Amino acid sequence: MEQLSIQVDASLASRFIQREIDKLLGAVPVADLRFEVPALGSYWPAQGGYNAGLMRGEDGAPDYYLIVPVLSEQLRAEWGGSGEECEGATSASDGRANTKALLAGSSEHQAAKLASEFTADGHNDFYLPARRELQVAEANVPELFEKAYHWSSTQRSAYYAYVMDFESGWLTNFGKDNEFLVRPVRRFIP
């Protein structure tokens, strides 16, 4: 028996083999998978809330949809940690990173704690939104929010943090020892 040796690009061979396996198993290639994105302000089944819009990922992070949950009752808390500047809680866009920093800090941050403990549709990855996440929510789905001040996870200084006023549409900052509404959010990454 004679042996034949050929050279094939590994990437090309891998794609060919995967395509043939998919044909045999009747699998749908990952590139062909589609999902329905509900309209802005519509409930997103199994995602824990309503579609508040697409957020741009930063520094190479993927874009994601912001999910705003239904609340049976409004959550209220102080931001916490007044007089202390919490390292890592100053991102204007990444509420998830801010919340992690706040929870790891030496002071108690009640608003971040409340948001991170929220669960819906089996999801337990909620967090206190950053100021830009709240601005997107205010622009796209203001009807989902109580017309009042809502804490963001974005710290302004040792004594102040940003709040979004869902009555006027203004973003401002207040002392961390004030009690305002807390609205958890989560991400859906397509």
VENURWO-V116233 format. One record per backbone hydrogen bond with DSSP energy under -1.0 kcal/mol. NH is the residue of the N-H (numbers start at 1). CO is the residue of the C=O. E is the energy in kcal/mol with one decimal. If there is no record, write none. Layout:
BEGIN
NH/CO/E + NH/CO/E
END
This chain:
BEGIN
13/9/-2.6 + 14/10/-2.5 + 15/11/-2.2 + 16/12/-2.3 + 17/13/-2.7 + 18/14/-2.5 + 19/15/-2.4 + 20/16/-2.2 + 21/17/-2.4 + 22/18/-2.6 + 23/19/-2.1 + 24/20/-2.2 + 25/21/-2.5 + 26/22/-1.2 + 27/22/-1.7 + 32/29/-1.9 + 33/30/-1.5 + 41/51/-3.2 + 42/39/-2.4 + 44/49/-3.2 + 47/44/-2.1 + 50/68/-3.4 + 51/42/-2.4 + 52/66/-3.1 + 55/64/-3.9 + 61/58/-1.8 + 64/55/-2.2 + 65/188/-3.1 + 66/53/-2.9 + 67/186/-2.8 + 68/50/-2.4 + 77/180/-2.3 + 79/176/-1.2 + 80/176/-2.0 + 83/158/-2.2 + 84/81/-2.2 + 89/86/-1.4 + 95/93/-1.1 + 98/94/-2.2 + 99/95/-2.8 + 100/96/-2.1 + 101/97/-2.2 + 102/98/-2.6 + 103/99/-2.6 + 104/100/-1.6 + 111/78/-1.2 + 113/109/-2.3 + 114/110/-2.8 + 115/111/-2.2 + 116/112/-2.4 + 117/113/-1.4 + 118/115/-1.1 + 120/123/-1.6 + 123/120/-2.6 + 127/185/-2.6 + 132/92/-2.9 + 134/130/-2.1 + 135/131/-1.9 + 136/132/-2.2 + 137/133/-2.1 + 138/134/-2.6 + 139/135/-2.1 + 140/136/-2.6 + 141/137/-2.7 + 144/141/-1.9 + 145/142/-1.8 + 148/146/-2.2 + 150/164/-2.1 + 151/181/-2.7 + 152/162/-2.3 + 153/129/-2.5 + 155/89/-3.0 + 156/160/-2.3 + 157/160/-2.2 + 161/174/-2.1 + 162/154/-2.6 + 163/172/-3.0 + 164/150/-2.5 + 165/170/-3.0 + 166/148/-2.3 + 169/165/-2.5 + 172/163/-2.4 + 174/161/-2.2 + 176/159/-2.2 + 178/175/-1.9 + 180/77/-2.2 + 181/149/-1.8 + 182/75/-2.7 + 185/127/-2.1 + 186/67/-1.8 + 188/65/-2.1
END
